[in-house]
Amino acid sequence: MTYKSINEYNTYLVENQIQINIIDFVKEVNKIKYNIDISFIDEFIELVSKDNCCIHHNMLEKYGICNIKGGSKDIKRILEQNEFIENEDYQLSKVAELRPQGGTSYKNEYYLHPESFKICLMRSQKTRKYAKYYLLLEKCIKYYNDYQIELTENYIIKLKSKIIKKDDEIDERNLKIDEQIVVNLLMLIEKVIKK
């Protein structure tokens, strides 16, 4: 189905009592209004859903944020530009490498915290698509919350309506039972009087 606006999409979801997760919601809103390339979203969400310094610095190159050919100096520069703190925003690991001519050298590897990784994406000078993605996400969260509130209110209204209907049915049954009790009492009194 094609929607002209996000509000129209929300209305469709609410009227049809459709539950949708935030990821699918973002994808649909993107189609409706923004049309940003978010093919990276599934891998990206998995990356940033952790709570420790676990994102290897080569992911910055994969996402087009920097060129790591300059070595760990480029990564260190990015970390310093963003005022990241070691062991909080990133972790440094020294990895031993064997030299072809013999001996060992050590290479710095950085592991970013998901929040630090996101900041690098948003502040990238090489690409703006991640900043646009975060703006899309911010807007989607607002619309998604609106949709969830409307869905809940709609559900509560329908539930209240059902409760009122059941309450009316119970009142009607109670009235019939009361009428039957009166009829039965009258019949009993009549039998007693005839005896």
C-alpha positions, 0 to 999 in steps of 0.5 A: 500500500502507498501512503501520502504521509506519515500521519496517513500511515499511522492512521492505517496502523491504528485503525487496523490495530496493527502492531509494528516494530520500530525498525519496520516503522523506520523503513516504511517512513523512509519509503514514504518521505525520505528515501535515504539509502538505509540498506545498512540498518540491520547490520548497524542495529546489531552493531550499536545494540551492545553496551561495551567497547566492541566495534572494531575501528575497521568498521569506520572504514567499512561505513566510509567514515575514514580511510584506514590506510593512514594507519592507527594515526588516522583513527587516533586523530578521529578519537581525539577530534571527538574528545573520546576517553580511553576505556570509556568511549573506546579501548586500545589493544596492542596486537603483536604482528610478526615482521617478514624480516623477523621479530615482532611489531605491535599494532594499535587496534581500537574498539569503539563503544556503540555511542562513540561509533554513532558519534563518528557516523554523525560527524563524518566529513566524508558522508552525510548519509548517517547524519540524515539517517539519525535525523530520520530516526529522530523523526520516526521515534516521534511518529512511532510514539504518536502511533503507539499512544493512538493505538493504546488509546484506540484499544482502551476505547474499544475495550471500554466499549466492550465492557459497557456492552457486557455490563449492559448484557449483565444488567439485562440478564439480572433484570430477567432473572429478577422478573423470573424470581418475581414470577416464581414467587407469585406462582408459589404464593398462588399455590400456597393460597390455593391449598 
